[in-house]
Structures are given as C-alpha cells and as structure tokens.
Amino acid sequence: MSAVLPAAIVDAHHHLWHLGEGHFPWLQDGYDAEAFFLGDYAVLRRDFGVADYRAATEGLPVVVATVHVEAERSRAESLAETRWLHAVHATHGFPNAVVANVEFLASDAEAQMRAQAEWPLVRGVRCKPRISRGPDHSVRGEPGTLQDERWCAGLGLLRDNGLLWDVRVPYWHLEEAAEAVARFPGLRVALEHAGLPWDRSEAGLAHWRRGMRALAALPEVMVKLSEFGLPDAPWSADSNVRVVRETVEIFGAGRCMFASNLPVSGLRASMAEVVRAVAEGLDGLDDAARDAVWRGNALRFYRIEPAGPGR
C-alpha cells in the first residue's frame, strides 16, 4: 500500500538567508565541516531565498504556510533578521511565523525579547543551550547548560512575554530538557527534529525514547517531524520511517508537526524523500490525524493565518 500524500502542508521549520543582507558566521567565516552535525556543508554557503525554497518544494503538495527559524545570523543582528523576514513576507506572502533568536545570557535578554515580540510574525525564540560532545561526556551544570540558573531564567522570560521556545538538543539531552521545561509551567515548547536520534542502534533508540517520553509527559510540548539526517550515515528511509512512527506513538498525532529543515535537510535527502518518509510513517492514522500533522497542528501552535509561498 502506497503512502497517502497530503493535499497541502505547513512547513513548521525552514531557513532563508541572503549572505549580502547580513553576517552569518557559520556560512561566511572559517569553514569547519567536522564541526557541523551533517559534515560537509559547502553547498549551503550561498544564498537560499524564496526562489530556492520554491524550487526545492516544486512538484510536492502545496505549501500553504511556513515557519522560519532563525538561521544562526550574527547574534548582534537578530532583530535585523526579523526585520528582513517581515519584508520577505510582505513581498512573497511567507514566512507566516518567525522563531527569532535571543541569547538568554545576554545582559539585555528581556529587552531583546520584548523588541522581537513587537514584530507581528514573531511567535517564539530559539536559544540553544550548551551541549556535550556525546552521551558519554557531560557538561551538566556548566554555564549555558540546561542546569544553569541564569540561562534557564530565559525560559521564564519567554513564558512571561508570551513567547514559545523552539528547543534543539540531541537525544542524550532530552531528559535534561524535560527537567528544565517542567520548571516553567505554561511555557509552550516545540522540540525540533524529532529529538535528533542520531544513534539508531537499539541502545541508542532506547535512550532517545526515554527522553522523548519525558518531554511528551509535559502537555505544552510539541514535536517537529524533521531533520532525520544522520551525522555519519546516508539517508535510510526505513530507519527514518521508524523514527516517525515511534515519535507519533509517543506524542500522539495531535502534538506532531511536519517540518522540512530546508535547506539543511538537503545535505542528506530531497524534500520529496523527506515527505515520503513522513507519509509512510503516518500510515495507519485516519485522515483527520494525518491532516493535523501535515497542517493543522502547526497552524494552531504557531497561530498562523495561511497565505502560502505558492508556486
């Protein structure tokens, strides 16, 4: 039985950048493929704009709305990135929601949040905590980690300013993320990239499941079905379909959102391959549940009125 493809989708996570518009250190400064989670990313070191996004999604279910997540622009230019994205929206009708950057350890973090929140498309913030090199290495309690009281105060500021948190941590930090989120009832959270289950061994997946269940126990946490690429392996449809299915089993269809992570996801798979893997992983759900994952959940969570990038 072939997977059921949706008629329309909301892309809950993608990036756009014009290198002439601002400073993107990871794209424009020293190139270090070994430091990037998917390895060689030389092909990303160019503009990725509206035309590129449309080309990447051509021939697929129509994208009716998108969520732009901050693209690691210079932290001194976070507000400028938001301003630029609103100009893109005014011209092209998307993105339809923005997840901006505010660094929680900045002395003016709350002022930055308030400034970001004044922009009509801003729904939340992505601030990445400090992470360890791997599951056998710990940075617990160090500055910038999920145990750092000063850093975690930023989560309370998000909640108090009506902003959600997009969290990106690999699987071995998921339980720590759950501990941090639990301290701030009412904070709305989107877990990116299905919790990054990079170790697909049975032991690795068991570790990932523990963290996913800890986060799923918190009712304000949603999860994005996105970026299934592995640091040290090619695209595996079977393995990624399994991740989709297990994520939906753990969180329930009502708390899962499709997302592309374009253009980064293109280092391992085409958009068509990503859509196909998610579609196969959703087999067995009824039409309403599938539509919620593809479209409805993201519209609700990010408070979007769809306009869409069109064709």
N, C-alpha and C positions, 0 to 999 in steps of 0.2 A: 504494500500500500504506500503510495507516494505521500510525502508530507503536504499538508494543507498550507499554502502560502496565503498571507493576508492580502486584502484589497488595499489597505493603507496602513502606514506605520508612523509612529512618532519616534524619532531618534533621540533618545534621552542622554546622549553623551557623544559629542564630537568636538573638533577643534578647527579653527580657521586662523591663518596668520599671513600677514604681508610683511616680509622682512624689512622693507623700506619704511614701514609705518612705526616701528619701534625696535627695541633691543631684546632679542631672545638669546640669552647666553648659551643655552644648550644647542642652539642651531647655528649661531654665528661666531662663537668664540672657540676655544680649544675643543677639538673633536675627540671623543673618547668612546669608541664603540664598546669597549669592555665594561664601561660603567653603565651602559644602557641596558635595560632589562631584556630587550629583544636583540641585542647585539648590534650589528652594522645597521645604522640608520642614515647613511649618507643620502639616500633618496629623499629623505624628509627635509633636507637642508635647502629648501626652495619655498617659494610662496605656495600656500594652499588656500585658495579662495573659493568664492561662490561657484565659479565655473568648474573648478576641480571637484568640488563636492557633488555638483550635479552630474558630472561625468562619471564619478565613482558609483553613483546610485542609478544611473541610466538603465532602463530595462527591468527595473525591480518594482515592487509595489510602491505606489506613490507615497512620498514622504510629505505628510500634512503639517508637521511641525518639528522643530528641533530644539535641543537644549545645548547651548555652548558652555563648555567647561574651560576654565582658564588654562592657557596654553604655555605656562612657565615663562611668560614675558617678564622682563626685569621687574623685580618687586617694587622698584620706585615708580613703575609705570602701570600699576594695576588699575588705577582709576582711568588712565588713558586707554587701556584695553577695553574697559567697559564702555567708554565714550565711543570708541571706534565701532564696537559691535552694535551699538544703537544706530549708528549711521548706516551700517550694513543692513540692519533690519529695515530702516526707513526706505532704503532703495530696493531691497530684494524680498522683503516680507519674512525673512528669517535671519538669525535665530529668533525663537519665540520666548525663550527664557535664558537667563545668564547665571552661571555659577562663577562668581568672581574670586579673586584672591585677596585675603588679608592674612598677614603673618601674625599669629597670636602673641608672639614675644615682642612685637613692635611696641614702643612706648605709647604710641597713639592708636593702638589697635581698635579701641572702641570708636574713636573718631573716624577711622577708616571705614568701619562697618556702617556707621550712620551715613557717611558720604556715599558708599556703594548702594545702600538701601534707598536712597533718594532717586535712583535711576529706575524707571518703571519695569524694566525686564529682569532686574536682579531679584533672584529668589533665594540665593544662598551663597555659601563660601566654601571653597576647598582650601584647606590648610593641611599640609601633610605633616604628621608627626615624624620625629626621628625614628628610624627603624634599624634593626640589626642586620648583619650580613646574611644571616640564615637562622634556621630553627635551633642550631646548636650554639649560637652566640647571643649574648644578652646585653642590652643597653638599658635595662629596666631601671627607672628612677633617675636617669641622667637628664640634663637639660633638654627640653624639646620633646621628651618622650610622653607617652600616654599616662605616665605617673607623675609628671612634672606639674606641681600645683599651679605654677604661673601659666604654663601652656594650657592646661585644662580650664583655667579661668576663661579662656577664649570661647569654650563651648557654652558656658553660661551666658557670655555676652551675645553669642549668636541667638540663643533662645530668647533672651530678654529683648533683642532687637527684631524679633520675628523672622529670623533667617534660618535656613536649614544648613546642615553640614553634609557635604559630599566627602566621604572618607575613602582613602585609597591606602590600604595596607596589605601586605602579603599574608597568606594563610596563617603563618605562625604568630601573627599579632592580632588575630581576630578576637580571641578571648579577652585580651587586654583592651581592645576597642570596646567590647561589650561592657567591661567593667567601668570604663570611662563614661560611656553614654548613660549607663544606669544611674550615675550620679546627678544627671540633669533631666529629671522627668519633664516631658513636654518638648524636648529637643527633637526635631524631625531630622532624620538621617537617611541618606542614600549611600549604601555600600556599593562601591564601584567594582566592576569587573569580576562579579561572582566571587569576590574574596580572593582572587588570584591564587587558584590551586595549582601551583607550579610543580609540585611533586605528585605525579599521577600513580605512584606506587600505592599499594593497598595501605601501607602505614601512613604515607603522606596524605592520602584521601581521608583516612580516619581522623588525622589531626585537623584537616580542613573542616570536616563535618562537625567536630566538637565546637570549633569557633563559629561556624555558621549557625548551629543550634543555639549557642549562647546569644548571638545577635538576634535571631528570629524570636527568642523569648521576650524581646523588647518590642512592644507593639508599634512604636513610632519609626521602626527601621524598615526601609525598603531595600531592594537589591536590584542591581543592573545586570542583565544577561549580556555581557560584553567582554571583549578582550580575552579570548580563550587561548591566545598565542602563548607558547612556552619559551623560556629563555634558551633552552638547549635542544630543541626538537622541532621538526617540521609540523605543519598543521595535521592534526589527526581528527577526522570527522567523527569517528566512533567514540573516541575519548571525550571530545567536546560535547557531543550529544548526551553522553552520560552525565557530564557536569551540569548541563541544562536541566535534565530530568531530576537530578538529585537536588539542585537548587530549588526547583519548583516544589518538590516534595517537602523540603524543609520549611520554606517560607510560605508556601501556598501561592496560587496564581494571582491572588489579589494584591500581592506585595512584590511582584516581579515586573521589571520594565525592560523592554528591548532597547539596546543601545549599540552603536557601531564602533565607537572609538576611532573613527576616521580622523586623520589619515594613518595614524599609528598602526591600526589593525592590518593595514595593507602590507606590512612587513611580513606577515605570515599567511594572509588569506585575502581573497577578493571579498567585496561586500556581498556578492551572490553566495559565496561559500559560507559566510557568517549567517546570512539569512536562512540558508538551507539547514544549517546545523541547529539553529534555534527552532525552526519549524519542525524538524524531526523530533527535537526534544519536547515539543509541546503536543505531540501526537497523544491521543487519549483524552485530552481536555475537550470540553464542549465548546461550541462556537463563542459563547459569551466569555468564557475564561480565556480563550486564545486572544480575543479582541482586547480584553483588558491588558494582557501582557504586551501586545503589539502597540497599543494605542491608549486605551482609557486610563490605565494607572498613571502613566506619565503626565497626561493632561491634568489629572486631578492633583497629583503630588506637586507638580511644578506650577499649577494654577495657570494653565495655558489656554488661550483662545487661538485655535489653529488658523494659520494663514497658509503657511507651507512654502517650501522652496520651489515648488512647481517643476516643470520640465523645460 
